[in-house]
Structures are given as C-alpha cells and as structure tokens.
Amino acid sequence: MESTTPHSQKKPRVAVLVGATASGKTAVALALAPGFGAEIVNADSLQVYRELDIGTAKPTASERTLVPHHLIDVVDPPEPYDAARYSQEGREVLAQLAGRGTPPFVVGGTGLYLKALLSGLFAEGEPAPGVRDRVRRDLGALGLPALYARLLHLDPATAARLHPHDTYRIVRALEVLEATGRPLSEFIAAHRFQDTPYAVLKLGLMLPREELYRKIELRVELMLEAGWLHEIEGLLRRYPPDLKPLQALGYRHFINYLTGRWSWDEALTLLTRDTRRYAKRQLTWFGSDPEVRWFHPDQVEEMAGALAEFFG
C-alpha cells in the first residue's frame, strides 16, 4: 500500500523493491525499470563497496548498461560506510532524479538502509567515554559471543535483527543500554521514523521457503563458478581479513576456508545455514511493514500494474 499523507501528492514518488537474499530482486528490477524510464538506486549495504562484486550479487557491468544504477561502487573496502551516510547520499540521488523527472526504483535487502533513506534515522547520541570503555573492556575480556548473549537477554528485538558477528552494532546497542537503561529497540520504536519526505510504493518478493532455499544454494554454486574464491583471494592480498566488509556473509566463510580454519565442507555447510538465517531475518524485518505489497518474482505484470498506477 502506498504511504500517504494529506500532502503526499506533493511529495516525490519513490518505488521500492525489497525481499530476501536470492529472491530475484535484480532480475525483477531490470525487467520493470525500463518500462517506466526509471533508474535503480541500490539499497544493499555491501554493493556500495568496490571490488566486492561476485559475492555481493552486484549487477554486472552489462546489466548496468541496461538501466542506470546509483550508489553502487561508492567506496573502497577500508572506507567507513553506514546507514547515516547512505541516507544522505541516497536522498541526494533521489533529489537529482526528481529534478529530472525520472522515476526512482530503490532496490535492495538492507532494511536499515531503506528505513534511513525513506524515513530518517533517530539521533541516539554518543555514550559517555566511561560507558564505551567498559563495554570495550567486556568485549576484550569476555568475547563477542558473550556480549551477543547479553544483548539477546536485555534487548531481544535488537539482537534478533543483528548478526552474532556484527561487532560494531552489538557493542553500540550495549552502549545505548548501559548509558540510558533503555534498549535500543525502544528508542527506535519511539522515534517511529516520522520524517517521511516521500510518497512510497513498496513491492516485496516472496517465495515458498523451500524454493528460496534452492535459489540460495544455486546462487552460491553460480558465484563459485564465476570466480568468487579468486575474488576473495585478491581482496586478502590487499586488505586484512577482519575488515568490516570482509566479515560479511560468504566472504568470512571462505576466508576461514582459505586460511585453514575450516574445511571446504564446513565452509559450505555454515554458509548455507547462515544465509538461510539471514534470509529469515530479512523477511521478518520486511514482513513487519504493513505497507509492503507482496508478489512472487514471476508476477512481473502484476508489479508493473502497481507501478503504473503509482507513477501515473
């Protein structure tokens, strides 16, 4: 359902396509965008990085010649990039497209980036240095699994949307808890993302679970055939393995294989398990949004009809 307010007709119109990893967002976006003269705005937190191409399922160079893309290959792997920066740069892109009268099609599966872009981020402030130091000491003494378990107990809603290896966000959530006595999820709920400068149509891709799992396994096979391991080996020659984007899904699994920590079978088994869990978290996030209109990826004509009605 389109987001509306009494003034929504005056707001720039933004179409969004969401869904779990491997659900087919890129193919559907490329099928739909040309018919509306739309340009695609990336909303995947890993596709902003240069050099991470195969493992992020980044649209190929030839695919990007079919439809103009934005916010892909924005930064080098060592450069910090977060939802706040994405929101700022994404809104600049949306303003440019609106100025040209070009429909935007925001495509991706990073829920926080989409919320930051469309609705703004709440200001949580910086914790006192003493709080930050205490949490960092706990991280060093107890390890990340213990801190994640603590967050799971104290703020299960936040823990459920974070990966257990996401050091930065786990530490940040615990800092907010210790500094304020309130869970981060409570601040997010109170904020309610009231900054809504756009009229938005949200389309979502939904497949039966077993079909999605088959697509996940097939995509891993195709990525490996395309040279994913060679891509990772090249990255390791230039960057340390603990670099934030190299800790992402798939990259960290095959780094553990290449460095001898895991066998090949272990890396594949754990990657399959963790990708399924990630897809489940994505669907939980997007499924909680009543504005998303759900379609099977094959329902391109139905989605095109919704877009035609939206863009007029």
ZADO-1210 file (C-alpha; in nm, 4 decimals, padded with zeros to 6 digits):
<atoms>
<atom x="00.0000" y="00.0000" z="00.0000" code="MET" pos="1"/>
<atom x="00.1283" y="00.3458" z="-00.0879" code="GLU" pos="2"/>
<atom x="00.2334" y="00.5651" z="00.2031" code="SER" pos="3"/>
<atom x="00.0016" y="00.8648" z="00.2079" code="THR" pos="4"/>
<atom x="-00.0431" y="01.1851" z="00.3998" code="THR" pos="5"/>
<atom x="-00.2641" y="01.4890" z="00.3271" code="PRO" pos="6"/>
<atom x="00.0316" y="01.6294" z="00.1334" code="HIS" pos="7"/>
<atom x="00.1600" y="01.3068" z="-00.0229" code="SER" pos="8"/>
<atom x="00.0586" y="01.4187" z="-00.3711" code="GLN" pos="9"/>
<atom x="00.3209" y="01.6935" z="-00.3445" code="LYS" pos="10"/>
<atom x="00.5940" y="01.4588" z="-00.2338" code="LYS" pos="11"/>
<atom x="00.8400" y="01.2932" z="-00.4725" code="PRO" pos="12"/>
<atom x="00.7262" y="00.9422" z="-00.5596" code="ARG" pos="13"/>
<atom x="00.9671" y="00.6607" z="-00.4815" code="VAL" pos="14"/>
<atom x="00.9112" y="00.2949" z="-00.5697" code="ALA" pos="15"/>
<atom x="01.0915" y="00.0314" z="-00.3625" code="VAL" pos="16"/>
<atom x="01.1590" y="-00.3374" z="-00.4257" code="LEU" pos="17"/>
<atom x="01.2558" y="-00.5497" z="-00.1245" code="VAL" pos="18"/>
<atom x="01.2980" y="-00.9166" z="-00.0478" code="GLY" pos="19"/>
<atom x="01.5278" y="-01.1771" z="00.0984" code="ALA" pos="20"/>
<atom x="01.8676" y="-01.2567" z="-00.0442" code="THR" pos="21"/>
<atom x="01.8482" y="-01.4625" z="-00.3660" code="ALA" pos="22"/>
<atom x="01.4783" y="-01.3825" z="-00.4133" code="SER" pos="23"/>
<atom x="01.5446" y="-01.2301" z="-00.7561" code="GLY" pos="24"/>
<atom x="01.5372" y="-00.8556" z="-00.6882" code="LYS" pos="25"/>
<atom x="01.7949" y="-00.7645" z="-00.9524" code="THR" pos="26"/>
<atom x="01.6235" y="-00.9571" z="-01.2321" code="ALA" pos="27"/>
<atom x="01.2809" y="-00.8183" z="-01.1444" code="VAL" pos="28"/>
<atom x="01.4129" y="-00.4625" z="-01.1198" code="ALA" pos="29"/>
<atom x="01.5810" y="-00.4894" z="-01.4599" code="LEU" pos="30"/>
<atom x="01.2578" y="-00.6244" z="-01.6070" code="ALA" pos="31"/>
<atom x="01.0443" y="-00.3451" z="-01.4630" code="LEU" pos="32"/>
<atom x="01.2549" y="-00.0280" z="-01.4666" code="ALA" pos="33"/>
<atom x="01.2899" y="00.0293" z="-01.8440" code="PRO" pos="34"/>
<atom x="00.9144" y="00.0383" z="-01.8964" code="GLY" pos="35"/>
<atom x="00.8883" y="00.3442" z="-01.6734" code="PHE" pos="36"/>
<atom x="01.2141" y="00.5141" z="-01.7672" code="GLY" pos="37"/>
<atom x="01.3172" y="00.4518" z="-01.4070" code="ALA" pos="38"/>
<atom x="01.6686" y="00.4441" z="-01.2661" code="GLU" pos="39"/>
<atom x="01.7740" y="00.1975" z="-00.9973" code="ILE" pos="40"/>
<atom x="01.9039" y="00.3117" z="-00.6586" code="VAL" pos="41"/>
<atom x="02.0940" y="00.0407" z="-00.4720" code="ASN" pos="42"/>
<atom x="01.9871" y="-00.0387" z="-00.1147" code="ALA" pos="43"/>
<atom x="02.2312" y="-00.3204" z="-00.0405" code="ASP" pos="44"/>
<atom x="02.4919" y="-00.2375" z="00.2240" code="SER" pos="45"/>
<atom x="02.7657" y="-00.4423" z="00.0544" code="LEU" pos="46"/>
<atom x="02.7154" y="-00.3344" z="-00.3066" code="GLN" pos="47"/>
<atom x="02.8388" y="00.0135" z="-00.2109" code="VAL" pos="48"/>
<atom x="03.1914" y="-00.1350" z="-00.1892" code="TYR" pos="49"/>
<atom x="03.4197" y="-00.1545" z="-00.4892" code="ARG" pos="50"/>
<atom x="03.5962" y="-00.4876" z="-00.5522" code="GLU" pos="51"/>
<atom x="03.3247" y="-00.6909" z="-00.3771" code="LEU" pos="52"/>
<atom x="03.1424" y="-00.7944" z="-00.6910" code="ASP" pos="53"/>
<atom x="03.0664" y="-01.1650" z="-00.7192" code="ILE" pos="54"/>
<atom x="02.9865" y="-01.2358" z="-00.3545" code="GLY" pos="55"/>
<atom x="02.7505" y="-00.9393" z="-00.3269" code="THR" pos="56"/>
<atom x="02.5493" y="-01.0426" z="-00.6355" code="ALA" pos="57"/>
<atom x="02.6207" y="-00.6954" z="-00.7703" code="LYS" pos="58"/>
<atom x="02.4569" y="-00.6181" z="-01.1051" code="PRO" pos="59"/>
<atom x="02.7093" y="-00.6845" z="-01.3793" code="THR" pos="60"/>
<atom x="02.8563" y="-00.4123" z="-01.5985" code="ALA" pos="61"/>
<atom x="02.6350" y="-00.5249" z="-01.8865" code="SER" pos="62"/>
<atom x="02.3248" y="-00.5180" z="-01.6650" code="GLU" pos="63"/>
<atom x="02.4133" y="-00.1662" z="-01.5568" code="ARG" pos="64"/>
<atom x="02.4194" y="-00.0544" z="-01.9184" code="THR" pos="65"/>
<atom x="02.0530" y="-00.1554" z="-01.9500" code="LEU" pos="66"/>
<atom x="01.9358" y="00.0696" z="-01.6663" code="VAL" pos="67"/>
<atom x="02.1320" y="00.3474" z="-01.4905" code="PRO" pos="68"/>
<atom x="02.2279" y="00.2456" z="-01.1347" code="HIS" pos="69"/>
<atom x="02.3189" y="00.4628" z="-00.8374" code="HIS" pos="70"/>
<atom x="02.5066" y="00.4010" z="-00.5112" code="LEU" pos="71"/>
<atom x="02.6986" y="00.1007" z="-00.6403" code="ILE" pos="72"/>
<atom x="03.0810" y="00.1056" z="-00.6138" code="ASP" pos="73"/>
<atom x="03.0777" y="00.4146" z="-00.3927" code="VAL" pos="74"/>
<atom x="03.3710" y="00.3405" z="-00.1582" code="VAL" pos="75"/>
<atom x="03.6814" y="00.1240" z="-00.1287" code="ASP" pos="76"/>
<atom x="03.6615" y="-00.1649" z="00.1224" code="PRO" pos="77"/>
<atom x="03.8554" y="00.0092" z="00.4039" code="PRO" pos="78"/>
<atom x="03.6379" y="00.3222" z="00.3926" code="GLU" pos="79"/>
<atom x="03.3683" y="00.3533" z="00.6633" code="PRO" pos="80"/>
<atom x="03.0124" y="00.3490" z="00.5342" code="TYR" pos="81"/>
<atom x="02.6922" y="00.3328" z="00.7361" code="ASP" pos="82"/>
<atom x="02.3188" y="00.3964" z="00.7231" code="ALA" pos="83"/>
<atom x="02.3582" y="00.7660" z="00.8015" code="ALA" pos="84"/>
<atom x="02.5920" y="00.8236" z="00.5091" code="ARG" pos="85"/>
<atom x="02.3742" y="00.6094" z="00.2854" code="TYR" pos="86"/>
<atom x="02.0682" y="00.8130" z="00.3813" code="SER" pos="87"/>
<atom x="02.2425" y="01.1396" z="00.2970" code="GLN" pos="88"/>
<atom x="02.3814" y="01.0219" z="-00.0350" code="GLU" pos="89"/>
<atom x="02.0635" y="00.8368" z="-00.1267" code="GLY" pos="90"/>
<atom x="01.8499" y="01.1428" z="-00.0672" code="ARG" pos="91"/>
<atom x="02.0824" y="01.3450" z="-00.2868" code="GLU" pos="92"/>
<atom x="02.0302" y="01.0899" z="-00.5644" code="VAL" pos="93"/>
<atom x="01.6522" y="01.0966" z="-00.5181" code="LEU" pos="94"/>
<atom x="01.6543" y="01.4765" z="-00.5357" code="ALA" pos="95"/>
<atom x="01.8553" y="01.4666" z="-00.8595" code="GLN" pos="96"/>
<atom x="01.6169" y="01.2144" z="-01.0141" code="LEU" pos="97"/>
<atom x="01.3138" y="01.4182" z="-00.9066" code="ALA" pos="98"/>
<atom x="01.4721" y="01.7258" z="-01.0607" code="GLY" pos="99"/>
<atom x="01.4987" y="01.5413" z="-01.3930" code="ARG" pos="100"/>
<atom x="01.1508" y="01.3942" z="-01.3652" code="GLY" pos="101"/>
<atom x="01.2997" y="01.0424" z="-01.3570" code="THR" pos="102"/>
<atom x="01.1184" y="00.7768" z="-01.1530" code="PRO" pos="103"/>
<atom x="01.3436" y="00.6151" z="-00.8883" code="PRO" pos="104"/>
<atom x="01.3346" y="00.2426" z="-00.8183" code="PHE" pos="105"/>
<atom x="01.5102" y="00.1678" z="-00.4892" code="VAL" pos="106"/>
<atom x="01.6177" y="-00.1975" z="-00.4815" code="VAL" pos="107"/>
<atom x="01.7793" y="-00.3939" z="-00.2011" code="GLY" pos="108"/>
<atom x="01.7522" y="-00.6067" z="00.1069" code="GLY" pos="109"/>
<atom x="01.9205" y="-00.3961" z="00.3761" code="THR" pos="110"/>
<atom x="01.6228" y="-00.2940" z="00.5865" code="GLY" pos="111"/>
<atom x="01.8028" y="-00.0342" z="00.7969" code="LEU" pos="112"/>
<atom x="01.9374" y="00.1432" z="00.4892" code="TYR" pos="113"/>
<atom x="01.5893" y="00.1601" z="00.3414" code="LEU" pos="114"/>
<atom x="01.4400" y="00.2982" z="00.6607" code="LYS" pos="115"/>
<atom x="01.7186" y="00.5542" z="00.6881" code="ALA" pos="116"/>
<atom x="01.6659" y="00.6631" z="00.3286" code="LEU" pos="117"/>
<atom x="01.2882" y="00.6839" z="00.3303" code="LEU" pos="118"/>
<atom x="01.2120" y="00.7850" z="00.6866" code="SER" pos="119"/>
<atom x="01.5267" y="00.9143" z="00.8520" code="GLY" pos="120"/>
<atom x="01.7328" y="00.7940" z="01.1449" code="LEU" pos="121"/>
<atom x="01.6758" y="00.8820" z="01.5059" code="PHE" pos="122"/>
<atom x="01.9575" y="01.0591" z="01.6932" code="ALA" pos="123"/>
<atom x="02.0804" y="00.8286" z="01.9662" code="GLU" pos="124"/>
<atom x="02.3763" y="01.0442" z="02.0664" code="GLY" pos="125"/>
<atom x="02.7209" y="00.9420" z="02.1792" code="GLU" pos="126"/>
<atom x="02.7654" y="00.7432" z="02.5015" code="PRO" pos="127"/>
<atom x="02.9910" y="00.8812" z="02.7721" code="ALA" pos="128"/>
<atom x="03.3549" y="00.7703" z="02.7316" code="PRO" pos="129"/>
<atom x="03.3336" y="00.5681" z="03.0529" code="GLY" pos="130"/>
<atom x="03.0440" y="00.3641" z="02.9153" code="VAL" pos="131"/>
<atom x="03.2206" y="00.2986" z="02.5884" code="ARG" pos="132"/>
<atom x="03.5387" y="00.1939" z="02.7704" code="ASP" pos="133"/>
<atom x="03.3506" y="-00.0518" z="02.9931" code="ARG" pos="134"/>
<atom x="03.1764" y="-00.2195" z="02.7020" code="VAL" pos="135"/>
<atom x="03.5035" y="-00.2401" z="02.5079" code="ARG" pos="136"/>
<atom x="03.6763" y="-00.3965" z="02.8084" code="ARG" pos="137"/>
<atom x="03.3986" y="-00.6545" z="02.8303" code="ASP" pos="138"/>
<atom x="03.4438" y="-00.7285" z="02.4617" code="LEU" pos="139"/>
<atom x="03.8124" y="-00.7953" z="02.5134" code="GLY" pos="140"/>
<atom x="03.7684" y="-00.9976" z="02.8311" code="ALA" pos="141"/>
<atom x="03.4544" y="-01.1968" z="02.7522" code="LEU" pos="142"/>
<atom x="03.4454" y="-01.2097" z="02.3733" code="GLY" pos="143"/>
<atom x="03.1757" y="-01.1203" z="02.1224" code="LEU" pos="144"/>
<atom x="02.9556" y="-01.4315" z="02.1788" code="PRO" pos="145"/>
<atom x="02.9123" y="-01.3357" z="02.5459" code="ALA" pos="146"/>
<atom x="02.8194" y="-00.9787" z="02.4547" code="LEU" pos="147"/>
<atom x="02.5705" y="-01.1009" z="02.1954" code="TYR" pos="148"/>
<atom x="02.4158" y="-01.3319" z="02.4577" code="ALA" pos="149"/>
<atom x="02.3875" y="-01.0334" z="02.6916" code="ARG" pos="150"/>
<atom x="02.2141" y="-00.8289" z="02.4230" code="LEU" pos="151"/>
<atom x="01.9827" y="-01.1201" z="02.3440" code="LEU" pos="152"/>
<atom x="01.8766" y="-01.1256" z="02.7088" code="HIS" pos="153"/>
<atom x="01.8438" y="-00.7487" z="02.7580" code="LEU" pos="154"/>
<atom x="01.7192" y="-00.6369" z="02.4157" code="ASP" pos="155"/>
<atom x="01.5974" y="-00.9406" z="02.2186" code="PRO" pos="156"/>
<atom x="01.4324" y="-00.7278" z="01.9492" code="ALA" pos="157"/>
<atom x="01.7616" y="-00.5621" z="01.8580" code="THR" pos="158"/>
<atom x="01.9607" y="-00.8851" z="01.8891" code="ALA" pos="159"/>
<atom x="01.7198" y="-01.0628" z="01.6535" code="ALA" pos="160"/>
<atom x="01.7970" y="-00.8237" z="01.3686" code="ARG" pos="161"/>
<atom x="02.1766" y="-00.8312" z="01.4165" code="LEU" pos="162"/>
<atom x="02.4177" y="-01.0988" z="01.3065" code="HIS" pos="163"/>
<atom x="02.6059" y="-01.2530" z="01.6018" code="PRO" pos="164"/>
<atom x="02.9343" y="-01.1470" z="01.4338" code="HIS" pos="165"/>
<atom x="02.8330" y="-00.7821" z="01.3897" code="ASP" pos="166"/>
<atom x="03.0738" y="-00.6423" z="01.6475" code="THR" pos="167"/>
<atom x="03.0071" y="-00.2749" z="01.5800" code="TYR" pos="168"/>
<atom x="02.6274" y="-00.2882" z="01.6143" code="ARG" pos="169"/>
<atom x="02.6272" y="-00.5286" z="01.9102" code="ILE" pos="170"/>
<atom x="02.8681" y="-00.3064" z="02.1004" code="VAL" pos="171"/>
<atom x="02.6725" y="00.0037" z="02.0010" code="ARG" pos="172"/>
<atom x="02.3429" y="-00.1452" z="02.1251" code="ALA" pos="173"/>
<atom x="02.5011" y="-00.2380" z="02.4592" code="LEU" pos="174"/>
<atom x="02.6473" y="00.1114" z="02.4918" code="GLU" pos="175"/>
<atom x="02.2999" y="00.2601" z="02.4486" code="VAL" pos="176"/>
<atom x="02.1612" y="00.0171" z="02.7068" code="LEU" pos="177"/>
<atom x="02.4270" y="00.0951" z="02.9640" code="GLU" pos="178"/>
<atom x="02.4190" y="00.4697" z="02.9061" code="ALA" pos="179"/>
<atom x="02.0392" y="00.5081" z="02.9183" code="THR" pos="180"/>
<atom x="01.8985" y="00.1996" z="03.0865" code="GLY" pos="181"/>
<atom x="01.6694" y="00.1583" z="02.7851" code="ARG" pos="182"/>
<atom x="01.7038" y="-00.0862" z="02.4942" code="PRO" pos="183"/>
<atom x="01.7902" y="00.0463" z="02.1516" code="LEU" pos="184"/>
<atom x="01.4728" y="-00.1119" z="02.0109" code="SER" pos="185"/>
<atom x="01.2686" y="00.1090" z="02.2444" code="GLU" pos="186"/>
<atom x="01.4312" y="00.4238" z="02.1066" code="PHE" pos="187"/>
<atom x="01.3653" y="00.3073" z="01.7516" code="ILE" pos="188"/>
<atom x="01.0008" y="00.2328" z="01.8295" code="ALA" pos="189"/>
<atom x="00.9560" y="00.5702" z="01.9997" code="ALA" pos="190"/>
<atom x="01.1061" y="00.7531" z="01.7051" code="HIS" pos="191"/>
<atom x="00.8657" y="00.5800" z="01.4646" code="ARG" pos="192"/>
<atom x="01.0645" y="00.7201" z="01.1713" code="PHE" pos="193"/>
<atom x="00.8329" y="01.0202" z="01.1364" code="GLN" pos="194"/>
<atom x="01.0499" y="01.2012" z="00.8831" code="ASP" pos="195"/>
<atom x="00.8727" y="01.0892" z="00.5660" code="THR" pos="196"/>
<atom x="00.9520" y="01.3225" z="00.2762" code="PRO" pos="197"/>
<atom x="00.8381" y="01.0789" z="00.0060" code="TYR" pos="198"/>
<atom x="00.5264" y="00.9121" z="-00.1233" code="ALA" pos="199"/>
<atom x="00.6343" y="00.5485" z="-00.1356" code="VAL" pos="200"/>
<atom x="00.5174" y="00.2301" z="-00.3056" code="LEU" pos="201"/>
<atom x="00.6768" y="-00.0799" z="-00.1537" code="LYS" pos="202"/>
<atom x="00.6852" y="-00.4030" z="-00.3517" code="LEU" pos="203"/>
<atom x="00.8189" y="-00.7198" z="-00.1923" code="GLY" pos="204"/>
<atom x="00.9291" y="-01.0526" z="-00.3379" code="LEU" pos="205"/>
<atom x="00.8106" y="-01.3634" z="-00.1546" code="MET" pos="206"/>
<atom x="00.8790" y="-01.7258" z="-00.2432" code="LEU" pos="207"/>
<atom x="00.7869" y="-02.0504" z="-00.0677" code="PRO" pos="208"/>
<atom x="01.0639" y="-02.1292" z="00.1782" code="ARG" pos="209"/>
<atom x="01.1947" y="-02.4395" z="00.0015" code="GLU" pos="210"/>
<atom x="01.2035" y="-02.2557" z="-00.3317" code="GLU" pos="211"/>
<atom x="01.4006" y="-01.9738" z="-00.1714" code="LEU" pos="212"/>
<atom x="01.6444" y="-02.2221" z="-00.0145" code="TYR" pos="213"/>
<atom x="01.7020" y="-02.3853" z="-00.3549" code="ARG" pos="214"/>
<atom x="01.7720" y="-02.0445" z="-00.5076" code="LYS" pos="215"/>
<atom x="02.0192" y="-01.9652" z="-00.2285" code="ILE" pos="216"/>
<atom x="02.2103" y="-02.2892" z="-00.2920" code="GLU" pos="217"/>
<atom x="02.2072" y="-02.2370" z="-00.6690" code="LEU" pos="218"/>
<atom x="02.3340" y="-01.8825" z="-00.6356" code="ARG" pos="219"/>
<atom x="02.6289" y="-01.9930" z="-00.4220" code="VAL" pos="220"/>
<atom x="02.7165" y="-02.2530" z="-00.6879" code="GLU" pos="221"/>
<atom x="02.6989" y="-01.9916" z="-00.9645" code="LEU" pos="222"/>
<atom x="02.9070" y="-01.7443" z="-00.7666" code="MET" pos="223"/>
<atom x="03.1773" y="-02.0039" z="-00.7111" code="LEU" pos="224"/>
<atom x="03.1741" y="-02.0921" z="-01.0820" code="GLU" pos="225"/>
<atom x="03.2098" y="-01.7204" z="-01.1593" code="ALA" pos="226"/>
<atom x="03.5311" y="-01.6995" z="-00.9544" code="GLY" pos="227"/>
<atom x="03.4212" y="-01.5942" z="-00.6072" code="TRP" pos="228"/>
<atom x="03.7198" y="-01.7631" z="-00.4409" code="LEU" pos="229"/>
<atom x="03.9612" y="-01.5798" z="-00.6719" code="HIS" pos="230"/>
<atom x="03.7879" y="-01.2533" z="-00.5848" code="GLU" pos="231"/>
<atom x="03.8354" y="-01.3219" z="-00.2136" code="ILE" pos="232"/>
<atom x="04.2000" y="-01.4243" z="-00.2612" code="GLU" pos="233"/>
<atom x="04.2620" y="-01.0961" z="-00.4410" code="GLY" pos="234"/>
<atom x="04.0975" y="-00.8998" z="-00.1613" code="LEU" pos="235"/>
<atom x="04.3103" y="-01.0788" z="00.1001" code="LEU" pos="236"/>
<atom x="04.6264" y="-00.9761" z="-00.0859" code="ARG" pos="237"/>
<atom x="04.5287" y="-00.6129" z="-00.0378" code="ARG" pos="238"/>
<atom x="04.3264" y="-00.5979" z="00.2834" code="TYR" pos="239"/>
<atom x="04.3252" y="-00.7575" z="00.6310" code="PRO" pos="240"/>
<atom x="04.0683" y="-01.0366" z="00.6794" code="PRO" pos="241"/>
<atom x="03.8995" y="-00.8570" z="00.9710" code="ASP" pos="242"/>
<atom x="03.7999" y="-00.5627" z="00.7513" code="LEU" pos="243"/>
<atom x="03.4295" y="-00.4916" z="00.8043" code="LYS" pos="244"/>
<atom x="03.3028" y="-00.5818" z="00.4525" code="PRO" pos="245"/>
<atom x="03.5162" y="-00.8972" z="00.4512" code="LEU" pos="246"/>
<atom x="03.3276" y="-01.0171" z="00.7567" code="GLN" pos="247"/>
<atom x="03.0070" y="-01.0222" z="00.5520" code="ALA" pos="248"/>
<atom x="02.8074" y="-01.3316" z="00.4665" code="LEU" pos="249"/>
<atom x="03.0044" y="-01.5653" z="00.2435" code="GLY" pos="250"/>
<atom x="03.3256" y="-01.3666" z="00.2489" code="TYR" pos="251"/>
<atom x="03.4077" y="-01.4599" z="00.6068" code="ARG" pos="252"/>
<atom x="03.3113" y="-01.8218" z="00.5429" code="HIS" pos="253"/>
<atom x="03.5513" y="-01.8649" z="00.2541" code="PHE" pos="254"/>
<atom x="03.8214" y="-01.6619" z="00.4287" code="ILE" pos="255"/>
<atom x="03.8014" y="-01.9188" z="00.7077" code="ASN" pos="256"/>
<atom x="03.8443" y="-02.1897" z="00.4444" code="TYR" pos="257"/>
<atom x="04.1326" y="-02.0166" z="00.2666" code="LEU" pos="258"/>
<atom x="04.3160" y="-01.9554" z="00.5944" code="THR" pos="259"/>
<atom x="04.2769" y="-02.3190" z="00.7002" code="GLY" pos="260"/>
<atom x="04.0367" y="-02.2610" z="00.9859" code="ARG" pos="261"/>
<atom x="03.7516" y="-02.4555" z="00.8230" code="TRP" pos="262"/>
<atom x="03.7355" y="-02.7379" z="00.5741" code="SER" pos="263"/>
<atom x="03.5577" y="-02.6858" z="00.2421" code="TRP" pos="264"/>
<atom x="03.2556" y="-02.8826" z="00.3613" code="ASP" pos="265"/>
<atom x="03.2390" y="-02.6811" z="00.6851" code="GLU" pos="266"/>
<atom x="03.2522" y="-02.3523" z="00.4964" code="ALA" pos="267"/>
<atom x="02.9720" y="-02.4547" z="00.2601" code="LEU" pos="268"/>
<atom x="02.7537" y="-02.6023" z="00.5349" code="THR" pos="269"/>
<atom x="02.7874" y="-02.2976" z="00.7590" code="LEU" pos="270"/>
<atom x="02.7358" y="-02.0593" z="00.4684" code="LEU" pos="271"/>
<atom x="02.4118" y="-02.2355" z="00.3739" code="THR" pos="272"/>
<atom x="02.2916" y="-02.2268" z="00.7344" code="ARG" pos="273"/>
<atom x="02.3843" y="-01.8622" z="00.7890" code="ASP" pos="274"/>
<atom x="02.2372" y="-01.7488" z="00.4568" code="THR" pos="275"/>
<atom x="01.9066" y="-01.9122" z="00.5442" code="ARG" pos="276"/>
<atom x="01.9105" y="-01.7402" z="00.8816" code="ARG" pos="277"/>
<atom x="01.9882" y="-01.4078" z="00.7187" code="TYR" pos="278"/>
<atom x="01.7019" y="-01.4513" z="00.4734" code="ALA" pos="279"/>
<atom x="01.4702" y="-01.5266" z="00.7645" code="LYS" pos="280"/>
<atom x="01.5795" y="-01.2062" z="00.9424" code="ARG" pos="281"/>
<atom x="01.5203" y="-01.0056" z="00.6259" code="GLN" pos="282"/>
<atom x="01.1707" y="-01.1468" z="00.5838" code="LEU" pos="283"/>
<atom x="01.0935" y="-01.0793" z="00.9498" code="THR" pos="284"/>
<atom x="01.2036" y="-00.7175" z="00.9059" code="TRP" pos="285"/>
<atom x="01.0103" y="-00.6539" z="00.5860" code="PHE" pos="286"/>
<atom x="00.7175" y="-00.8687" z="00.6959" code="GLY" pos="287"/>
<atom x="00.6572" y="-00.6332" z="00.9880" code="SER" pos="288"/>
<atom x="00.5957" y="-00.3466" z="00.7441" code="ASP" pos="289"/>
<atom x="00.2249" y="-00.3370" z="00.6514" code="PRO" pos="290"/>
<atom x="00.2975" y="-00.1131" z="00.3512" code="GLU" pos="291"/>
<atom x="00.4790" y="-00.3855" z="00.1559" code="VAL" pos="292"/>
<atom x="00.2730" y="-00.5449" z="-00.1208" code="ARG" pos="293"/>
<atom x="00.3975" y="-00.8997" z="-00.1739" code="TRP" pos="294"/>
<atom x="00.4423" y="-01.0778" z="-00.5074" code="PHE" pos="295"/>
<atom x="00.6092" y="-01.3908" z="-00.6392" code="HIS" pos="296"/>
<atom x="00.9068" y="-01.2910" z="-00.8595" code="PRO" pos="297"/>
<atom x="00.7229" y="-01.4327" z="-01.1622" code="ASP" pos="298"/>
<atom x="00.4392" y="-01.1813" z="-01.1177" code="GLN" pos="299"/>
<atom x="00.6158" y="-00.9123" z="-01.3180" code="VAL" pos="300"/>
<atom x="00.2993" y="-00.7983" z="-01.4956" code="GLU" pos="301"/>
<atom x="00.1152" y="-00.7513" z="-01.1663" code="GLU" pos="302"/>
<atom x="00.4035" y="-00.5478" z="-01.0256" code="MET" pos="303"/>
<atom x="00.4174" y="-00.3420" z="-01.3440" code="ALA" pos="304"/>
<atom x="00.0480" y="-00.2657" z="-01.2990" code="GLY" pos="305"/>
<atom x="00.1067" y="-00.1449" z="-00.9443" code="ALA" pos="306"/>
<atom x="00.3925" y="00.0764" z="-01.0631" code="LEU" pos="307"/>
<atom x="00.1847" y="00.2195" z="-01.3487" code="ALA" pos="308"/>
<atom x="-00.0911" y="00.3131" z="-01.1073" code="GLU" pos="309"/>
<atom x="00.1604" y="00.4641" z="-00.8641" code="PHE" pos="310"/>
<atom x="00.3641" y="00.6705" z="-01.1105" code="PHE" pos="311"/>
<atom x="00.0533" y="00.7657" z="-01.3097" code="GLY" pos="312"/>
</atoms>
